[in-house]
Amino acid sequence: MNKAIDQQFKQRDYLLNKYGYLNYKNYLLSKEWLLVKKWVKTRKLIKWHRCWICKSKNKLNVHHKSYSIIGTGIKKLSPRYIVVLCENCHKQIHDFTKNNQTSLRNAVKKVKIMALSDKKIR
């Protein structure tokens, strides 16, 4: 596995342990993450109400671009750390990350560029 990806997951696991979460799934079911999702959904900014990549308004997910926000509640919420994606683009991000051995942040950028240039994502 790529060093950047190893580091990314080490950081995630360290923060999960530090803040008392058993695993990532446990974190996604926590009050903290529910608060993050609620905060995003109540923002008036248009970018929080459509997919950042394809602009769809259907089946939106809140996605981490970085795991560094774990344990910070809503203090670090900004487009730097999280992004709203439709289910399809969210899946493409994770597939791209896995297939290309890259970080989440780089995958988000690359998938966006590919979508804008109308290229098919592998």
LUMTOR-912202 format. One line per field, with one value per atom (N, C-alpha, C, O, CB): x, y, z; residue number from 1; atom name. Coordinates in steps of 0.02 Angstrom, whole numbers, plus 50000, padded with zeros to 5 digits. Glycine has a CB too. Layout:
REM LUMTOR-912202
X	c(X,...)
Y	c(Y,...)
Z	c(Z,...)
pos	c(NUM,...)
site	c(CA,...)
//
This chain:
REM LUMTOR-912202
X	c(50041,50000,50044,50099,49953,50020,50054,50066,50025,50013,50123,50139,50087,50070,50207,50062,50012,49948,49918,49997,49928,49867,49878,49835,49845,49936,49952,49949,49920,50022,49979,49980,49909,49892,50023,49869,49800,49760,49725,49766,49767,49730,49760,49723,49730,49825,49857,49830,49814,49934,49825,49798,49726,49707,49803,49686,49616,49610,49573,49579,49648,49644,49669,49640,49685,49721,49746,49692,49679,49809,49660,49608,49547,49517,49588,49528,49471,49486,49443,49456,49545,49566,49569,49546,49633,49599,49607,49540,49534,49643,49489,49424,49374,49315,49395,49399,49358,49310,49262,49320,49324,49282,49312,49373,49274,49270,49294,49322,49372,49238,49289,49310,49276,49239,49291,49289,49263,49187,49154,49293,49160,49087,49055,49003,49067,49085,49061,49062,49015,49105,49114,49118,49061,49030,49186,49048,48996,48926,48880,48998,48918,48854,48852,48801,48841,48905,48911,48871,48852,48984,48860,48827,48868,48841,48815,48935,48978,48967,48957,49052,48968,48960,48889,48879,48977,48839,48770,48765,48729,48721,48800,48801,48835,48812,48838,48889,48924,48875,48868,48987,48842,48795,48738,48717,48767,48712,48658,48681,48645,48632,48741,48769,48774,48755,48840,48799,48806,48737,48728,48841,48689,48623,48584,48539,48582,48601,48566,48600,48574,48559,48657,48691,48651,48620,48763,48650,48613,48652,48624,48593,48716,48758,48737,48726,48832,48732,48710,48756,48733,48707,48821,48868,48855,48877,48939,48820,48805,48740,48721,48799,48707,48643,48645,48592,48588,48705,48712,48781,48827,48701,48788,48852,48906,48895,48846,48963,49018,49045,49074,49073,49037,49065,49015,49029,49089,48957,48910,48850,48810,48885,48845,48792,48723,48673,48787,48720,48657,48632,48671,48666,48566,48536,48508,48476,48480,48521,48492,48542,48601,48469,48516,48554,48622,48674,48564,48622,48684,48715,48680,48671,48781,48821,48871,48894,48857,48887,48941,49003,49002,48925,49057,49118,49178,49186,49130,49221,49284,49334,49344,49312,49366,49424,49486,49539,49427,49478,49533,49503,49448,49576,49538,49513,49532,49516,49540,49567,49590,49534,49546,49637,49472,49417,49387,49346,49362,49408,49381,49397,49455,49411,49346,49354,49349,49355,49419,49338,49335,49264,49254,49375,49214,49145,49137,49158,49125,49108,49098,49149,49142,49028,49201,49250,49289,49308,49298,49302,49344,49303,49332,49397,49239,49200,49209,49193,49126,49233,49242,49254,49266,49302,49249,49263,49334,49348,49253,49378,49445,49444,49486,49490,49397,49396,49340,49348,49391,49284,49227,49197,49207,49174,49160,49128,49063,49058,49175,49013,48950,48953,48969,48888,48937,48938,48874,48845,49000,48853,48798,48826,48887,48766,48782,48805,48851,48901,48746,48835,48875,48946,48994,48841,48951,49018,49056,49117,49011,49021,49053,49084,49141,49001,49048,49075,49135,49185,49020,49131,49187,49249,49305,49168,49241,49298,49332,49393,49274,49292,49322,49352,49405,49269,49320,49349,49414,49463,49299,49416,49477,49533,49590,49463,49516,49566,49596,49657,49533,49553,49576,49617,49670,49516,49592,49624,49689,49732,49577,49695,49753,49800,49848,49731,49785,49829,49844,49902,49894,49792,49800,49759,49716,49781,49771,49735,49664,49649,49773,49621,49552,49552,49516,49512,49593,49595,49616,49585,49645,49666,49688,49634,49624,49753,49601,49548,49491,49465,49522,49471,49417,49436,49396,49402,49497,49520,49521,49497,49590,49549,49557,49488,49478,49599,49443,49376,49340,49306,49335,49347,49317,49345,49307,49328,49410,49442,49419,49403,49520,49416,49394,49321,49303,49404,49279,49209,49201,49161,49168,49240,49236,49260,49235,49278,49308,49335,49296,49312,49409,49244,49199,49232,49209,49169,49286,49319,49285,49259,49395,49287,49259,49309,49369,49244,49283,49325,49334,49286,49294,49397,49410,49408,49418,49477)
Y	c(49941,50000,50063,50062,50000,50115,50180,50210,50203,50227,50245,50278,50329,50334,50311,50368,50420,50388,50415,50462,50333,50299,50268,50274,50246,50236,50208,50262,50252,50176,50320,50376,50401,50417,50432,50405,50428,50383,50408,50429,50317,50271,50267,50257,50202,50275,50279,50339,50334,50282,50396,50457,50445,50462,50517,50415,50402,50356,50371,50370,50301,50254,50285,50272,50191,50326,50361,50406,50405,50402,50446,50492,50455,50476,50540,50401,50361,50336,50340,50302,50309,50283,50339,50331,50247,50395,50452,50477,50496,50508,50478,50504,50450,50463,50545,50389,50336,50300,50270,50364,50302,50265,50197,50191,50305,50146,50078,50068,50033,50028,50099,50093,50149,50190,50022,50151,50205,50202,50254,50201,50142,50135,50163,50196,50061,50149,50174,50251,50282,50147,50281,50354,50381,50431,50375,50348,50372,50368,50401,50332,50328,50322,50366,50367,50250,50402,50441,50506,50530,50457,50534,50600,50654,50699,50620,50648,50697,50699,50752,50682,50640,50639,50659,50692,50570,50640,50661,50737,50767,50628,50767,50840,50872,50922,50862,50842,50866,50864,50914,50823,50807,50802,50852,50882,50731,50861,50908,50980,51018,50904,50996,51063,51076,51129,51070,51027,51034,51044,51088,50973,51003,51005,51070,51088,50946,51104,51165,51228,51284,51170,51221,51280,51307,51268,51262,51371,51403,51406,51420,51474,51392,51395,51342,51284,51386,51360,51315,51254,51200,51352,51264,51209,51152,51095,51233,51165,51112,51074,51027,51141,51094,51063,51031,51018,51115,51018,50982,50950,50971,51030,50900,50865,50913,50950,50804,50912,50957,50941,50984,50952,50879,50859,50866,50901,50787,50834,50833,50880,50887,50762,50912,50960,50929,50965,51010,50863,50828,50848,50864,50751,50847,50861,50797,50799,50914,50740,50676,50635,50632,50636,50602,50554,50582,50553,50488,50637,50671,50639,50619,50745,50636,50611,50664,50704,50544,50665,50708,50664,50609,50739,50688,50648,50684,50744,50634,50646,50673,50679,50632,50628,50737,50743,50728,50713,50813,50734,50721,50695,50716,50786,50649,50623,50667,50652,50552,50721,50764,50797,50825,50817,50795,50826,50780,50802,50847,50717,50671,50699,50714,50600,50704,50728,50804,50829,50706,50840,50913,50940,51001,50944,50896,50920,50962,50942,50960,51021,51064,51121,51167,51093,51118,51173,51179,51235,51162,51124,51126,51116,51098,51073,51127,51113,51167,51225,51106,51147,51191,51147,51087,51242,51175,51135,51106,51061,51178,51130,51102,51031,50990,51147,51016,50952,50905,50844,50963,50933,50891,50918,50976,50888,50875,50894,50855,50799,50881,50884,50849,50817,50850,50898,50752,50714,50673,50652,50669,50662,50615,50544,50534,50624,50495,50426,50402,50369,50380,50419,50396,50425,50388,50415,50490,50521,50498,50490,50598,50488,50464,50395,50382,50460,50351,50285,50292,50256,50241,50337,50347,50370,50349,50397,50414,50438,50379,50372,50490,50338,50281,50230,50202,50248,50217,50172,50199,50162,50160,50264,50296,50292,50278,50369,50304,50301,50232,50224,50319,50182,50112,50091,50062,50065,50105,50083,50120,50093,50091,50182,50222,50235,50274,50288,50204,50210,50283,50303,50172,50323,50394,50414,50376,50437,50473,50497,50519,50530,50556,50525,50549,50618,50631,50550,50663,50732,50733,50769,50775,50694,50692,50660,50682,50653,50609,50576,50624,50625,50514,50663,50712,50761,50775,50750,50787,50834,50802,50831,50861,50742,50708,50690,50700,50644,50665,50647,50710,50708,50611,50765,50828,50851,50870,50883,50848,50869,50824,50848,50865,50759,50712,50724,50720,50640,50739,50752,50817,50820,50758,50867,50930,50923,50956,50984,50880,50870,50816,50799,50852,50789,50740,50674,50637,50769,50658,50594,50541,50557,50599,50480,50425,50408,50402,50363,50398,50380,50305,50267,50405,50283,50211,50185,50125,50196)
Z	c(50000,50000,50000,50026,50061,49972,49966,50034,50080,49922,50042,50106,50127,50186,50101,50079,50094,50121,50167,50032,50091,50114,50182,50226,50063,50192,50258,50311,50365,50257,50297,50344,50358,50415,50317,50306,50312,50360,50404,50244,50352,50396,50465,50514,50365,50472,50538,50577,50636,50533,50541,50573,50595,50651,50525,50550,50566,50627,50673,50506,50627,50683,50748,50801,50667,50744,50804,50833,50893,50787,50790,50814,50840,50889,50758,50807,50831,50901,50946,50783,50911,50976,51028,51085,50971,51009,51054,51080,51139,51018,51037,51057,51078,51086,51001,51086,51115,51068,51091,51169,51004,50956,50943,50934,50890,50941,50929,50859,50849,50942,50811,50741,50701,50729,50712,50637,50595,50590,50591,50525,50584,50581,50645,50642,50571,50702,50766,50766,50792,50824,50737,50732,50688,50706,50703,50631,50586,50616,50592,50521,50668,50703,50766,50802,50722,50780,50842,50839,50785,50855,50898,50902,50867,50836,50976,50872,50840,50764,50736,50855,50731,50659,50639,50588,50631,50679,50665,50669,50629,50715,50716,50722,50661,50635,50786,50637,50577,50518,50482,50562,50508,50451,50458,50408,50447,50519,50530,50514,50482,50603,50537,50524,50449,50426,50557,50412,50340,50308,50265,50309,50328,50297,50312,50275,50319,50366,50384,50357,50366,50459,50325,50297,50238,50201,50274,50231,50177,50112,50059,50198,50115,50055,50005,50023,50074,49943,49890,49884,49868,49823,49897,49888,49937,49925,49896,49990,50038,50020,50054,50108,49966,49948,49879,49849,49951,49854,49791,49789,49825,49730,49747,49741,49715,49667,49693,49747,49730,49660,49627,49782,49638,49574,49517,49468,49578,49523,49467,49475,49429,49457,49532,49548,49560,49564,49493,49565,49579,49648,49693,49573,49657,49722,49753,49806,49716,49721,49744,49785,49769,49684,49837,49877,49897,49881,49838,49933,49952,50014,50060,49964,50015,50071,50092,50051,50053,50156,50180,50181,50209,50252,50150,50141,50171,50163,50065,50206,50232,50176,50138,50289,50170,50126,50167,50141,50093,50233,50280,50344,50364,50292,50376,50440,50499,50556,50451,50486,50541,50579,50633,50514,50554,50591,50644,50684,50542,50645,50696,50765,50780,50688,50806,50874,50882,50937,50900,50827,50832,50829,50833,50776,50823,50818,50755,50701,50880,50763,50704,50700,50660,50703,50742,50743,50678,50659,50800,50644,50584,50520,50468,50588,50522,50462,50410,50421,50480,50354,50296,50235,50243,50307,50176,50116,50115,50075,50054,50158,50161,50189,50170,50205,50233,50267,50246,50248,50340,50225,50204,50140,50122,50260,50106,50044,50038,50064,49982,50005,49994,49924,49875,50000,49922,49859,49853,49903,49856,49791,49780,49790,49790,49708,49798,49809,49753,49766,49815,49690,49634,49636,49630,49568,49646,49648,49711,49708,49648,49766,49827,49815,49836,49885,49780,49763,49717,49726,49730,49668,49622,49659,49642,49568,49708,49748,49783,49779,49800,49816,49853,49805,49820,49897,49748,49699,49672,49664,49641,49657,49632,49683,49666,49613,49746,49800,49804,49807,49868,49803,49808,49747,49754,49817,49688,49626,49610,49576,49568,49633,49616,49674,49668,49587,49731,49790,49806,49811,49778,49814,49828,49888,49911,49767,49914,49972,49953,49894,50005,50003,49990,49959,49911,50055,49986,49961,49887,49847,50003,49868,49798,49754,49697,49791,49779,49740,49726,49670,49777,49776,49766,49711,49666,49832,49713,49662,49593,49544,49679,49588,49524,49493,49434,49532,49534,49508,49484,49433,49562,49520,49499,49432,49387,49553,49424,49361,49304,49250,49367,49316,49265,49246,49187,49288,49295,49281,49240,49194,49347,49257,49221,49149,49104,49256,49139,49071,49034,48977,49073,49067,49037,49021,48977,48974,49057,49047,49090,49144,49062,49068,49107,49162,49151,49063,49223,49280,49280,49277,49347,49285,49287,49357,49367,49257)
pos	c(1,1,1,1,1,2,2,2,2,2,3,3,3,3,3,4,4,4,4,4,5,5,5,5,5,6,6,6,6,6,7,7,7,7,7,8,8,8,8,8,9,9,9,9,9,10,10,10,10,10,11,11,11,11,11,12,12,12,12,12,13,13,13,13,13,14,14,14,14,14,15,15,15,15,15,16,16,16,16,16,17,17,17,17,17,18,18,18,18,18,19,19,19,19,19,20,20,20,20,20,21,21,21,21,21,22,22,22,22,22,23,23,23,23,23,24,24,24,24,24,25,25,25,25,25,26,26,26,26,26,27,27,27,27,27,28,28,28,28,28,29,29,29,29,29,30,30,30,30,30,31,31,31,31,31,32,32,32,32,32,33,33,33,33,33,34,34,34,34,34,35,35,35,35,35,36,36,36,36,36,37,37,37,37,37,38,38,38,38,38,39,39,39,39,39,40,40,40,40,40,41,41,41,41,41,42,42,42,42,42,43,43,43,43,43,44,44,44,44,44,45,45,45,45,45,46,46,46,46,46,47,47,47,47,47,48,48,48,48,48,49,49,49,49,49,50,50,50,50,50,51,51,51,51,51,52,52,52,52,52,53,53,53,53,53,54,54,54,54,54,55,55,55,55,55,56,56,56,56,56,57,57,57,57,57,58,58,58,58,58,59,59,59,59,59,60,60,60,60,60,61,61,61,61,61,62,62,62,62,62,63,63,63,63,63,64,64,64,64,64,65,65,65,65,65,66,66,66,66,66,67,67,67,67,67,68,68,68,68,68,69,69,69,69,69,70,70,70,70,70,71,71,71,71,71,72,72,72,72,72,73,73,73,73,73,74,74,74,74,74,75,75,75,75,75,76,76,76,76,76,77,77,77,77,77,78,78,78,78,78,79,79,79,79,79,80,80,80,80,80,81,81,81,81,81,82,82,82,82,82,83,83,83,83,83,84,84,84,84,84,85,85,85,85,85,86,86,86,86,86,87,87,87,87,87,88,88,88,88,88,89,89,89,89,89,90,90,90,90,90,91,91,91,91,91,92,92,92,92,92,93,93,93,93,93,94,94,94,94,94,95,95,95,95,95,96,96,96,96,96,97,97,97,97,97,98,98,98,98,98,99,99,99,99,99,100,100,100,100,100,101,101,101,101,101,102,102,102,102,102,103,103,103,103,103,104,104,104,104,104,105,105,105,105,105,106,106,106,106,106,107,107,107,107,107,108,108,108,108,108,109,109,109,109,109,110,110,110,110,110,111,111,111,111,111,112,112,112,112,112,113,113,113,113,113,114,114,114,114,114,115,115,115,115,115,116,116,116,116,116,117,117,117,117,117,118,118,118,118,118,119,119,119,119,119,120,120,120,120,120,121,121,121,121,121,122,122,122,122,122)
site	c(N,CA,C,O,CB,N,CA,C,O,CB,N,CA,C,O,CB,N,CA,C,O,CB,N,CA,C,O,CB,N,CA,C,O,CB,N,CA,C,O,CB,N,CA,C,O,CB,N,CA,C,O,CB,N,CA,C,O,CB,N,CA,C,O,CB,N,CA,C,O,CB,N,CA,C,O,CB,N,CA,C,O,CB,N,CA,C,O,CB,N,CA,C,O,CB,N,CA,C,O,CB,N,CA,C,O,CB,N,CA,C,O,CB,N,CA,C,O,CB,N,CA,C,O,CB,N,CA,C,O,CB,N,CA,C,O,CB,N,CA,C,O,CB,N,CA,C,O,CB,N,CA,C,O,CB,N,CA,C,O,CB,N,CA,C,O,CB,N,CA,C,O,CB,N,CA,C,O,CB,N,CA,C,O,CB,N,CA,C,O,CB,N,CA,C,O,CB,N,CA,C,O,CB,N,CA,C,O,CB,N,CA,C,O,CB,N,CA,C,O,CB,N,CA,C,O,CB,N,CA,C,O,CB,N,CA,C,O,CB,N,CA,C,O,CB,N,CA,C,O,CB,N,CA,C,O,CB,N,CA,C,O,CB,N,CA,C,O,CB,N,CA,C,O,CB,N,CA,C,O,CB,N,CA,C,O,CB,N,CA,C,O,CB,N,CA,C,O,CB,N,CA,C,O,CB,N,CA,C,O,CB,N,CA,C,O,CB,N,CA,C,O,CB,N,CA,C,O,CB,N,CA,C,O,CB,N,CA,C,O,CB,N,CA,C,O,CB,N,CA,C,O,CB,N,CA,C,O,CB,N,CA,C,O,CB,N,CA,C,O,CB,N,CA,C,O,CB,N,CA,C,O,CB,N,CA,C,O,CB,N,CA,C,O,CB,N,CA,C,O,CB,N,CA,C,O,CB,N,CA,C,O,CB,N,CA,C,O,CB,N,CA,C,O,CB,N,CA,C,O,CB,N,CA,C,O,CB,N,CA,C,O,CB,N,CA,C,O,CB,N,CA,C,O,CB,N,CA,C,O,CB,N,CA,C,O,CB,N,CA,C,O,CB,N,CA,C,O,CB,N,CA,C,O,CB,N,CA,C,O,CB,N,CA,C,O,CB,N,CA,C,O,CB,N,CA,C,O,CB,N,CA,C,O,CB,N,CA,C,O,CB,N,CA,C,O,CB,N,CA,C,O,CB,N,CA,C,O,CB,N,CA,C,O,CB,N,CA,C,O,CB,N,CA,C,O,CB,N,CA,C,O,CB,N,CA,C,O,CB,N,CA,C,O,CB,N,CA,C,O,CB,N,CA,C,O,CB,N,CA,C,O,CB,N,CA,C,O,CB,N,CA,C,O,CB,N,CA,C,O,CB,N,CA,C,O,CB,N,CA,C,O,CB,N,CA,C,O,CB,N,CA,C,O,CB,N,CA,C,O,CB,N,CA,C,O,CB,N,CA,C,O,CB,N,CA,C,O,CB,N,CA,C,O,CB,N,CA,C,O,CB,N,CA,C,O,CB,N,CA,C,O,CB,N,CA,C,O,CB,N,CA,C,O,CB,N,CA,C,O,CB,N,CA,C,O,CB,N,CA,C,O,CB,N,CA,C,O,CB,N,CA,C,O,CB,N,CA,C,O,CB)
//
